[in-house]
Amino acid sequence: MKKLAFLSLDDHAEHALKMAELSAKTLQLTAVDEKVNEGVIPVLIATESQSLETAARLARQRQGRRLFLLFPEPSAEKRLPEALYAEHVTLIPVQVDSLAAFAFSHVIKTLELLFLEFSPDDFNLGDENYFASLKGGLFHRFFHVEGRHLKEAVLRMAHRVRSRRIREGVAYVIRVPANTALFALDEALDVLEIAVPPERPIHFAIRFDKESQTAVRISALIATPEHASSDLQSRIDAQPTYMGKLATIVDAYAFREIDEKEMENLCRDNGLEPDDAERFYDLIYGRPEETAELIRALRATPSKAGREELIAQKLAEAFLDVRILEELAGLFGLSAEAILQRSEVLKKQKSEPFAERLAPR
């Protein structure tokens, strides 16, 4: 496992480093020194635009040896100094709101946990050296979610990942209580895998907390093209399905990238129904437990007829929208027409008086 050594390039970066409260395993540097061991990766922190020139100079001095750079997410028209696009530089933009030091400290701590926090009980699926082989010229973005329940956290992360233009792959680190059942983890990995294009590599690391009541924490590292996260319309265009486009817009609204009016306008501009966005938001963010339970039940039901019956019941109860039905039918290879017909029967039965339903036909 590689070691990290953090170097702050300005006062705000120094403040962010202190706020992160790094462990004793993590080194802190005062300069990028050629004497630094080959097993140590320097992480440059530049919270101000003028610090990027210093970072570029240090990158040239490294002469090909790997380093990471944390810097503010640039606007679409701003380009970094050319030296920072070298193959040995891993670029990690940080989305800054009002408190830059806080935003940077969160990413610093996440980066440390990805590299250093492990135990003999953990296990990995995929290339364990993924983080050491990240490619230059791409932006590597961190995403983090927490939740009291595994299903809730997994659904949130899956929707965040699906709305991104993934270039190289996704590395997940899932932190769960020690008493988490393996079958529940298996289901969680399935959901996260579905969110990633099939041709992209996926790397999982599962880490267990000793405490049984700790929250579930999921971190993801996603390699994307430059400016991918700031261009919402490009992320919408990258989605091939109606539901994919809708999910991208709803996620942007849920994470306050856009307001309700902007969500409505984006739906109309992209041929989507604003009412569908409201229903989808309610389904995913208002009722995540029920949604997760439906997906779990569908995976646990072996027969096609049984799955169609489950979806028909939810459709009859107005839990699902027709377009969501189409997405589920395609995902599980079911007949949307058969589900619709069965749903109409269930609706009719529900509307009939109880005595009339018992009467012989």
N, C-alpha and C positions, 0 to 999 in steps of 0.2 A: 504494500500500500504506500502510495506516494505521500510525502509530507508537504505542507504548504507553509510559505513564509510571506507574511503580509508587509507591504511597504506603502505608507501613506505619502502622497505627493503634495498635499496641501493641508491647511488647518482643519477644514471640514472633514476631510478624510481621516485625519487623526482622531477627531471627535467620534466619528462613526466607528472606528476601530475600538475605541474605549467602550462605547455603548454595546458592542457585540459581546463583550465579556468572554473572550476566547479561552479555551482550555490551555492547560500547561503543555499539552502536546504540540500546540501550534506556535511556530516561531514568528517573531516580529523583527523586521530589519530596519536599519537606518539608511542603507544604500544597497543597491544590487551589486554584490561583490562576486567576482569570478571564482572566489574560493568557496562559494556556496556548494554544498554537496550535490552531486548529480541527482540524487533521490529527492531533492527539495525543489518545489516549483514556486518561484516568486509570484505573488499576486499584487499587482500595482493597483492602487486605489486613487482615482482622479475624479474628484467631485466638481472641479471647475474646468472650463474650456481651456484656459491657459496651461493647465497641468497636462493636457494631452500632448503638447509639444515635448514636455519633459519625458513623458512615457514613450514617445516615438524615439527620442534620443537613446533612452535606456534599451529599447527594443533593438536598435541597431548595434549597441554595444554587446548585446547578448550573443550575437553572431550565430543565430540558429538555435540556441538553447531555449526550451519552452518557457513561456511565462503567460500568466493570465492578466487581463486588464478589466477592471470594473470602472465604468464611466457612465455619465448621464445619457439616457436614451436620446439620440439626436433627432432633430426634425428631418423631414423627408429630403429637404434641399441641402442639408449639411453633410459633408463627407469628412471622415477622419483623416489625419495625416497618413500619407501613403505607406510609411514604414510599419504602420499598425496592421496592415492587411497581409503581412508575411505569414507563411504557413506555420511558424512556431508560436504565433500570438493567438491566444484564445480570447475572443472578444465577448464580454458579458455586459450588455447594457442594463442599466438600472432605471426603472420607471420612477421618476421623482415627482412628487406632488408638492406639498409646501415644506415638509421637513426632510431635507436632503439627508442629513446625518442618520435619521431614523430609517429611511428607505435603504441606505447603503448598509447600515448595521445589520438589517434583516438578511440581506443577500450574503453578507460576509459570514454570518452565522450559519446560514443554509449551506454555503459552500464548505465550511469546515465540517459540518455534520455529514455531508455526502462523502467526504474523503476519510474522515477520522473516526467517526462514531460507529463501531462495530463490535461484535462479540462472537465467541465460538458457536453460539446458537443461531446466528444469522445464516441465511443462505442466499445465493445469487443465481439468477437465471439469465444467461447471456454472457457477453464478454466482460470479464471483471476489469479489464484494462480500458474500458470505454472512455473513462475520464482522462486517461493519459494520452489518448489518440484523437482528441478533438481537433477538427480541421480549422485552419486559418481562413480568413476571408468570409466567414459566416458569423452571424450573431447567435450566441448561446444564451437563451433566456430561461430563467428559473421561474417556476410556478409552485405555489405552496397552498395547500388547503388543510383545514382541520375540522374535525367533527366528533360528536359524541359516539356516533355509530359508523361502522365500516362502510355500510351501503351508502349512507348519505355522503361521506367524504369521497368515495369512489365515483359516484355519479357526478359530483361537482367537478372533480378533476377530469373525468372523461369529457365533459362538455367544454372545459377550458382547452384541453388538448385538441379536440376535434376542430375548433375554430381557428387553428393556426396553420400556416403553410409550412409543413414539416419538410426539411431538406434532407437530413441525414438519418434521423431516428429519434427515439425518446428513451431516456433513462429515468426509471422511477425508483424512488426509495420509499417504501411503505413502512411506517412505524406503528406497530399495533401492540395492545396488551398481551402479556405472555400466555393468557388463557384463550386466545383467539383460536377457534376451530380451523383445521386445515381446509375443510371443505368450503368454509366461508372465504378463506384466502383464495382458493381456486376460482370461486365465482367472481371475486374481485378482480383477479388477473384477467379473466375472460372479458369483463366489461372494459377494462383499460385497454386491452389488446384490440377490441373492436374499434376503439376511437382512433387508432393509428392506421394509416394506409398499409395494405398488406405487404408492399414491397419494401417497407422501411424496417430496419432492425429495432427491436425492443429489448431493453435491459431492465431486469427487476432485481432489487435487493430488498429482502424482507428483514426487518429488525424488530426484536421483541423487547418491550418494556417489562421490567419486573413487576411494576404496579398493575393490578388488574383493572383499575378504574381510570387509567390515563386516557386522554383523548387520542383518537386516531390522527396521525399526521402523514400526509403524502407530499413528497417533493418530486418535481419533474424537471429535467433538464432537456430542452428542446433546441436543436440546431435549426435555424431558419435563415432565409435570405435576409439581407440588410433591409431595415425598415418594415419588415413584415408585420410587426405587431401594431404599428401606428397607422397603417393604411387599412381601415375597416372595409372599404369597398373591395379592395383586392382580396381580403380574406373571404368576403361573401362570394366573389366571383370564382374563387378556388373550389367552392363546394359544388359537387355535381348534382345534388338532389335538392328538392324543395325543402325537406326537413333539415338538411345540412345548412342551407342558407338561413333558414328561420332560426336554427340554434345559434348561429354566429351572431345574429342581431340581438337575440334575447340575452345571450351571455354578455354582450357589450352593455346592454341596459342593466342587467343584474349587477355588473361590476362598475356601474356609474360612468362608463365611457360616454354614454349618450343619455339624453333624457327621454321622456315618454313621447314627446312630439317628434323628436328625431327618429325614434324607433318607428313610429307610424310612417313618416316620410320615406325611410329606407325600405320599409316593406312595400310601399306603393311603387317606388322606383325600381324595385327588383321583382315586380309581379307577384308579391306575396300579400296575403290578407292580414291587415293589422289585427283583426279579431283572433286569427290563428296564433299570433305572437302572444297575445294576452293569455289564451288558453295554454299555450306551451309554457309560458312563464309560471302559471299556476301549477301546471303538472310537474315541472322539474323543481322549482324553487318553493312552491307552496305545499306540495305533497310528495317530497322526495322519498319518504318511507314507503308510501303506497306504490309509487312507481317501481322502486327497487323490488318490492314484494312481487309485483306482477312479472318482472323480468326473471326473478328467481323461480317463480312458479312455472313459467314457460320453459325454462331450462330443465326443470325437474320433471316435466310431463313428457314422456317418451313418444306418445302417439300424435300424429297430425290432427286427428279428430279432437283429441283432448285439448290441444293448443288452440284450435279454432274455437272451441267452446269457451275457453277462458277469455279470449279476446272479445268474442261476441257478447259475453256477459258484461264486460267492462264498457263496451260500446252501448249496450242497452241501458246501462246505468249512467250514461253521459259522462263517463270518466275519460273516455278517449274521443278524440276528434277523428273524422274519416281519414284525413291525410296521415295521421299518426298510425291509424290502422294499416294503411298501405305500406308504411315503412316497416312495421312489425311483420306484416305478411311477407314482404320481400326478404327480410332478415331470416325468418324461419322457414321459408319455402312453403307458405300456406296459400289457400285460395281466398282472396279478398271477397270475391263474390259469394262464396259459401258462408263466410263470416257475416256479411251484410244480411243475407237471407235469414240466417239463424238469429241475428240480432233483432230483426223485425218480428220474428216469432216470439222472442222473449219479451219485447216491448208490448206486444199485443196481449200476451198472457198476464203481464203485470197490470195492464189497464183494465182487464176484465174483472168483474166482481168475483169474490172467492167462490160463492155458490155456483155461479155459472161455469167456473173452471172445473168444478167437481161433477157437473152434470154430464151424462153420457152424450157422446157426439153422434 
